[in-house]
Amino acid sequence: MKRSDLVSYLSEFLLADTFKDYAPNGLQIEGRENIDKIVTGVSACQPLIDQAVVAGADALLVHHGFFWKNEPAPLVGMKGRRIKALFQHDINLLGYHLPLDAHPLVGNNAMLAQKLAINDAEPITGVAQGLVWRGELSQSITAADFATRIATVLGRAPLHIGDNAQQIKTLAWCTGGAQDYIDIAVAAGVDAFITGEVSERTFHAAMEQGISFYAAGHHATESYGIQALGQHLADKFGLEHQFIDIPNPV
């Protein structure tokens, strides 16, 4: 597959140009023109790049790429080493941030709902670029039992703020670092809000507003969208796809 065709397809499929984001979405580092094997991963860290080299990747497709807003521009140190490795091995780097969070089929929010058995999952309209979703469980369970479900599915125990005995039926969620969207969840009238990270202020916001809050891990909540996107490309275009997980407890 030609690199330009892959980039064009992903831009259209993910509606990449419709998001106001913190980093460029699309091709970030240009490598070889022909792409037969894609390696996917959550973040373009050095261990992932090194393993993509060993795997013989033509393209590395990630959720967290490079060139974030307000980061230093010089290609030195850690940043320089990462980019140098990609250029040396002629590997394309493609990054999709908010477009991958929001996608209705392969996005992080959609996939998290699938993994946690949340039904009727859909974005809350009119807020946060469609990044906050809502849905419900097939039956109510206690907040403690839902924490156990998260731990079992994601392989990481979440931080739960709230009453363990509270009955959970309706939920809102936004993967990654979206703790400050808790007020959107409260306004939606749900029982619980799930995201990846937590701040000191989150404790008070949850307790004072009577909503269960789960910090389930930034990496853990965003591991599934990029895998689904890679498999989608493999199925559609006959590409070889390999997901490489670089464990991250955050």
Number of C-alpha atoms within 10 A of each C-alpha: 13 11 19 12 13 17 15 12 13 19 18 11 11 24 14 20 13 12 15 12 15 12 19 19 27 22 23 17 18 15 20 14 15 15 20 17 20 25 26 30 27 28 23 23 17 17 14 22 24 15 15 25 20 9 14 14 24 24 29 28 27 29 24 20 25 22 15 13 11 8 9 10 10 8 12 12 8 11 16 11 13 20 20 14 15 22 16 10 17 18 25 23 26 25 25 24 23 23 27 26 25 26 22 16 15 22 24 31 32 24 25 26 22 13 15 15 15 20 15 12 22 18 22 19 11 9 12 13 15 18 24 27 26 23 20 20 18 12 9 14 14 15 24 18 16 22 20 15 17 23 15 12 13 20 11 17 17 23 16 20 21 20 15 15 11 18 18 22 19 20 26 30 29 29 29 24 17 19 23 15 20 25 16 18 24 20 8 14 13 19 20 29 27 29 28 23 22 21 12 7 10 19 15 12 18 20 14 10 12 16 24 26 31 26 27 27 24 20 22 24 26 27 26 23 26 28 25 18 23 24 21 16 17 17 12 9 12 13 17 17 21 19 22 17 16 16 10 11 9 13
